[in-house]
Amino acid sequence: MSRIGKRPVELKGVTLTVGADHFEVKGPKGTVRRPLLAGVGITTQDGVAQVAAKPDAPASIASMITGTTRSHLNNAVTGARDGYKKTLKLVGTGYRAELKGQTLTMALGLSHPVVYELPASIKAEIPPESKNTQINLTSVDKDLLGQVTADLKGFRPPEPYKGKGVTIEGQKYRRKAGKAGKTGAVAK
């Protein structure tokens, strides 16, 4: 069995409900529901959840999905208890964002504004001190938050010369020197 799948998951501050084909974690930040694959079961005892392969499942398949199921369960527990947060920065002259309800409108140097409808479980905030160039996204669902972040970054990925585009705070990007790098001049 997977080494990750053998690790227990602590259920401090959350409630775990296991159904026939899903599990649901409720906590102070919200509720996360995930499908449960056929060859895996979850047992709880003394505030700790343990993921194990069902005896009737083929050994090769069950071994592979126990680690994945344990990771999904751990992410759901962390999300329901603490939540997840990502910060996007719009880098470039004239790049800005505007939020109305769940509709995010961004000016990214294209010939048209980019309009993105956020899912219901994603909360967005644009801090006023950022001059509309920073977007804070929070959610209890780590997978959905990562997908929305990737979608928004995909509209204008950061380019390697000046770094203009939609960047994720804390992520490193490869920068190139450009023409100045060939002659030995200092790149800005």
N, C-alpha and C positions, 0 to 999 in steps of 0.2 A: 504494500500500500504506500501511497505517497507520504513523504515526510511532512509536508505541509498539511495534508489531510488528517494526520494523526494528532496534530496540535488541538487542544481544547479552546473554545471561544467563551470568554467570560461574558455574562449577561447582566452586568451591573447597570442599573437604571433603565433597563428595557425589558419588554415582555416579548417572548418568542412563542408563536403559534405555528405548529406544523400541520399541514393538511396532507391529503393524498398526493397531490401533484404540485404543491407550492409551500413556501414558508413566508411568514409575515412577522416583521419586527416593529413594535410600537415603542416610541420613546418620547422624550420631551420636545424634540425638534420636529417629529412627524412619524409617518408610517412608510415602511419600505416593504414591497411585496415582490418576491422572486419565484420563478418556476423551479421546481425540484425535479431533477432528472430521475429516470426510472430506476437505475441501479443503485441509488444512494438513499440512505435514511439518516435522520437527525434525531438524537436522543438528548434529553435534558435531565440533569440531576444536580441538586445543590447549587443552582445558579451558574452552571457550566453546561454548554452544549458541546456535543461530540458528533462528528460526522463519520459515518462508517458505511462500507459497502454492504448491500443486502446479500444474504447467503445464496440466493438463486440467480444473482447477476453473474455474467461472465467475468472472470477475474481480470482480464486485460482491460476491459472497458471500465469496470468499477474502479480499478486502481487509478485510471487516468482522471476520472471525474470527481473523485473524492477531494483532491486538492483544489480543484476549481470551485466546487460547491462550498468548501470551507472558506475560501477566499471571498466568495460572494456573501456568505453568511457574516463573516467578519466585517466586510465593508458595509453591510446593511446595519449591523449593530453600531458601528462607529458613526454612520450617517444619522441614525435615529437618535443617538445620544448626543453627539457633538455637532453634526452637520459638516459639510464640505464647502470650501470657498476657493474661488479662482478670481484673479484680478487681471483684466486685459487692459493694455495701454495702446492708444492710437498715436503712433509716432509719424508725424509728417505735417507740413504746412497745410492748414485748412482742414485737417482730419478732426472730426468731432462726432459725438453721438448724442441722440435725443431719445428719451424714453417716455412713452405715453401708454400707461397701462402695461400690457404685456407685449407691446409692439416697440421694437428697437429700430430706430432709423439712424444710419451712419453715413456720413460723407467721407469717402475714402479716396478722393481724387479721381473718381470715375466720372463718366458723362451723366450718370444717374445716381440718385441716392439708393443705398442698400437698405431694404426693409426686411426685417427678420421678426417673425412671430415666435416669442419664447414659449416653451411648454409651461403648463400650469404649475408644475412643481419647482420651477426655477424662479428665484427671486433676484431681480436686478436692481442695482442702485448706481447712480452716477453722482459722486461727491461734488458739491458745488465748488470746492477749492481746486478741483482738478481742471477747471475750465472746459468741461465736457470731453476730456481726452482719456478718461479712465472709467472702466465699467467693472463693478464688483458683482460677481455672480455667486449665489449661495443656493444649496440644495441638500436634501437628505440622500439623494440618489447619485452615487459617484459615477456610474456609467453614463447616465444622462447628462450630468454636468460636463464630463469630458467630451461627449459628443457635441454638445452645444458650443463649447469652447473651440473645438476643432472646426465646426461649421463657420463660426465667426472669423476665426483666423484664416480660413480658406478663401474668404472674399478678397483679402489683400495680405498674403504672406509677407513677412519682413524680407526685404531685398538685401543682399550682402554688402552693398557699397555704402549706402547712407543709413541703412537700418530702418527705412520707412516701411510702415505697414502696421498690422495688428500683432502685437507681441503679448506673450504671457509673462507676467511678472515672475522672476526667479528662474526663467528658462534661458539658457545661453544660446546665442546664435553665432554662426561663423561669419566673421567680417573679412572683407577683402580690401587691400590697399588701393586698388584701382590703378590709374595711369601713373600716379605719383610713386607707387611702389617700384616701378621699373627703373626710374632714374635715381632713386635713393632719396628723393624729397620726402618731407614729412607729410603723412596723410592726416587730414583733419578728422 
